[in-house]
């Protein structure tokens, strides 16, 4: 891709800079690049690959990771408690209220196995399902966005008049299992069969850090199946560890998951991985600079002859130095811009399809990437061509004549 784009850029550059009206150094620099398009393509491609790795690493370390952190709402729950038994529900909620915990999630939960889809057996998959009419909590969480819904329960009708077999399924799970509206599902819940038909597909925001479920039934009361409760809340800022220990002593059967500790551990691992990748990407950029240096060095003798002829015809050393700098800066600028655009596209794809959150790259990324590429190319090219402008014209022409 970089080779094709750089070749197109060289062709456009040849026609974009007119002979008349443009600065002389710019005309000569573009003609130098267009005279050796293969070397220009090689230089741009090699440097672009190295810069792509470098720019992508910067985006991963800063924008993507910061966006991932920002995707978690402020004040989101950092504790998830499961296996609260029905006879413990009132005492547990009273304990939360006494500690000043507000706005927590509180839902009944049933664990079961999906055993058939439309009467056809499937492999065992453990699913969590909840009731749409779950016990109220202090603040009602907004319902997830629905799409392609039909046959929704009428809230004005009594519970007994609603469809007891209606199911609401999370959209991602439906795609994974190939489910669609109207499909009949059968679950094994504690040895008891439970059947339902999909009447709603939901899009769930898993980054909300709230309690979310894969499958929901429209009734809260299912006395024939074993039910427990799940709670999600933000622990008190002061004495969170003591509060967790007190809950575990008072309710020894519960499982209290400290999400903040898990996220901190994940972030630590991410930092270690990024440092390792940064080390490897440094080698990639170094390899690109070596290829650029080799390509420039390969044309050193040809450049010496061309510059000698230009100086013999009256071109000043200052003009030739400008031509050389403009050529190197142009190659590096093109490589940096191409690498930055590619890194932005890859970063967006990672955010959209891997991390699954909204992300927008800064418009300054191509500018900074182009500037970095230009400076790197100038440094590498200057080192390879530093002797070209210093050679005496007579010596260069004599060597060319003898060759």
N, C-alpha and C positions, 0 to 999 in steps of 0.2 A: 504494500500500500504506500509506504513512504517513497519507494523508488518511483512508482507511477506518478505520485503527486509532485515529487521533485522534478521529474522529467517534464511534466506539464508546466511547472513554474518556470523552468528554463526556457521553454518554447515561448511562453507568454512574455517573459522578460526580454527576450530578443526583439520582440515586436513592440513592447510597451515603451521602450526608451528610444526616442528619435535621435537621429544624428544631429539635427539642428535644434537648438533651443535648450538642450539638456547640458548640464555641466560636463566638461571634457573628461574629468576623472570618472564620472558615472558612466559615460558612454564606453570608455575604454574598459572599465571593470565588467560591465555587462557583456562586452564582446569577448573578454577573457573567459568568462564563465561559459558563454555559448559556444566558444571555439572548442571546448573540451567537455561536452555534455555528459559523457560517461563518468569522468572523474567527479564532476559536480554531483551527479546522482549518487555515486558511491559515498562521497563525503557527507551529503545530507542524510542519506539513509542510515549510515553507521552512527552518526551523531544523534539522529532522531531516536533510534532505538535506546541508546543510553539515556538520553534526556527523558524519554517516555517513562522509563523505570524510575528516574529520579523525581519527576513531577508527580507521578502517581503515588510514590511513597510520601511526598509532602502532603498531598491531598488526603491520603489515608491517615496520616499522623494527626492532621489538624482538622480539616473540614468534615471528613466523613466521621471520624471518631467524635468530634464535637457535636455533629448533627445527631449521631446515635445517642449521645448523652442527653441532648436537648429533646429527643423524642419522648423521653420519660417525663410525664407532666410533673409540675412542681407540687409537692405535697402528696405524691402518689404513695400508695401503701408500700411498706417495706417488710411486712410480716404476713405470712399466709399460714393459717392454722386449719388443719383438717382433723377429721375423726372426733368432732365434738358430738357426743351422744345427745339424743333428744331430752333425756332427764337432766342434762347438764346445761341446756341452752340458756335458761333464765339466769342461772348463777354465773355463767361465763359472760353473758352480755352485761350483767350488773357489774362484774369485775372490770370490764372495759369502760363502762360509764364512770365508775368510781375513779379510774385513772385519768379521766379527762379525754379519752379517745373518742373522736367524733368522725362522722361521715364514713364509717366502715361498711364493708360489704358483708352481708349475712344471708346465706342461701342454703337450702337443703340440697344434698348431693347423694346420688346413687351411682354406684359403680356396677357396670355390667359388661357382658360380652355380646358383640354383634355376631349372630350365628347364621343369619340368612338375609338375602336381598331378593325380594320378589319370589320367595320360596326356594331359592337356590342357596345351598350352604356356602359359607365363606370361611376363610381362615379366622381364627380367634383374634379379635382386636378389642382391646379394652377402651371403653369410652366413658366419659363423664357426662351425665345429663342432669339437667336441673329443671325446675318448674318455672313457668312464666309468672305464676302467682306465688312466688316464694315469700317467706315471711318478710315483713317490711323492716327497713333499717332507717336510721335517722334521715338520710338523704337518699333520694331515689336516683340511681345511676341512669343516664340517658340510654335508651334502647339502641342497640347496634343498628346500623343502616340495613334495611331490608331491600331485596330486589326479587322480582319474579314471584311475588307472593300471591296466594289466593286462598280462599276458604279459611280466612282468619277467624278466630273465635270472636263472637260478639260480646263485648264487655258488659253490655246492658242485660244480657241474658243470664239466668242463674247458672251456677257451675254445672248442675246436672244436665242442662240443655246443650252444653258445648260438646264439641267432638273430643272425646277422651283419647282417641287414637291419633290426634294430629301431632306431627313432629316438626320442629324447626331445626334445621341442620346448618352447621357452619359451612360457608362457601368453599373454603379450602379443603375441608374433609370431603365434601361432595365431589370435588374435582379429583381428589386422590382415589376415591372409591368408585368413581363413575356414576354417582347418584344424580337423579333429576326429580323434578316435581312429580308426585304421584307414585313414586316407588314405595313399596311396602318393606319395612324393616322388622326383624324379629330379634329380640334381645333375650339373653339368659341373665336374670338378675337374682343372684342368690339361689339358683336352682328353680326359679319360677319364670315362665315365659311372659314376655311383654311385647305386644305388637303395636305398630303404628305406621302411619302413611305420611310421607313428606308433603307438607303444605306450604312450607316457607324455607327460603334460603337466606342466610344472614352473612353479612360481611362484618367480621370482628376485627377490631383494632387490638392486636395482641400487645402492642407497645404501651397500652394505657395503664398497665400494671394493675388493672382491676380483675375481679373474678370473671372469667369467661368460660363458656362451655361449648362443647361440640354439638350436643344434641339436647333439645329441650322438649318436655311434655307440657301441655297447657294446664296441668293440675298440680297443686301443691301437696295435696293429701293423698298418699299412696300407702295406706296402713298395712298392706299385705307384703311389702318388701322392706328390707332393712335400709334405714335412712340415717345418715349422719349429717352434720352441718359443716360448712366451710366458711371461714371468716378471713377477710383481708383488711388490714388497718395499718396506720402509721404509728409506730411505737412512740411513746413519749420521748422528747428530746433529752430530757434529764433522767438518768437511771434506767435506760432501756434494757440493759443486761439484767439488772435486778428485777425489773418487771417481768422479763421472760422467765427468769428462774422461779419467781413467785407463781406464775401461771402453770409452769410444769409441776411444781409441788402440789398445787391445788387440784390440777387436772392431769394426773400422770399418764393418762391414755392418749392425750392429744399429741399431734406432731406439729411443732412450731418451726416454720422455715424462715430463716433470716435471709431475705433476698438481698439486702444491702451488702452482707458479707459475700454472697455469691457474686454479685456484680463487681465488688472490689477485687475479688480473686480473678474474675474474668479479665478485668482491666489490667491487672498485673501480668497475666499471661500474654495479653495482647501487646503490652509494652515490650515484653521479652521477644516475642515473635517479630515485632516491627524492627527492633534493634538488629536481630539476625538478618532480616531481609534487607535492611539498610546496608549492612556490610556486603551482602551479595550484590545489591544494586550498584554499590560503589565500583565493584569490578566491572559491571556492565558498562557504566559510564566511562571508566578508564579504557576499556576495550574500544569503545566508539572513538575516543580521542586518539588512540593508537592508530586506528584505521585512517582517521582524518590526517594525522601526521604522515602516515605512509603514503597516502594519496598525494598530499602536497609535495612531499619529498620526491616522489616519482616524476613530478613535472618541474623540478627545480632547474635542470639544465635547459629545458625548453623555455622556461620563463626568463632565464638569464640571457639567452640569445634574443628573445623578443624585446626585453628591456634594453639590451645593448643597442639594438637597431633603433629603438625609439629615442634613446639618448643621442645616438649619432645623428638623428634627424632633427634634434633640437629640443626634445622633451627634457624637462628639468627633473632632478632627483626628487624634488618635493611632489611633483605631479605623479611620478611613478609610485612613490610611497603611498599617496592617497589612493591610487588604483589598487595597490596590493591590499591595503586596509579595507577598502570598500568591498573587494571581492570576498575576503575572509569574513567580514561582518555580515555580508549578504548571505553567505552559505550558512553561517551559524544562526542568523535571524530566522531564515526559512526553516531550518531544522528545529529550532526552539518553538516556533509557532505551530508547526505540524505536530510535534510531540505533545505540546500543551493541549491542543484540540483533541488529540487521540486520548490523552490521559483524562480529560474532562468527560469524554464519552464513556470510557471504561469506568470511571468513578460513578457516573450517573447510573450505568447498568448495574454496578455492584450495590449502590444504594437502593435501586428500584427492585431488583430481582433477588438479591442475596440478603441484604440487611432489611429490606422492605420498609423503608421510610423515605419521606420527601427530602430531597437534597438539591441545592442549586449552587453551582460553582461560581466563584467570584469572577466578574468580567476582567479582572486584572491578571488572571492566570496566564492567558496567551501573551500578555505584555511582559510579565516577569519572565516567563519561559523563553520568549524570544530574546530578551536582553541577556539572560544567562547563556543561551546558546551562542549569541554573537560574541560575548566576552570569551567563552571557552574556545571557540573557533579561532578568534584573533590570537589568543595566547598560544595555542598549538601551532597555528600556521606561521606566526611570527618566528617561533623557535626553529621551524623547518626552513624558512625562507630568509633568515636574518642576513645571510651572506650574499644574497642575490644582488641587492642594491649596492653592496660595497665593492663588487668586483670592478676592476678597471674595464672600460669599454673596449680598448684595443686588445687586451688579453682575451676577452670573451669572443670578440670577432675573429681573432687569430685562431683560437681553439676550434671555433665553428668551421673556419675555412679548412683547417687541417683534417677535421672529421669528415 
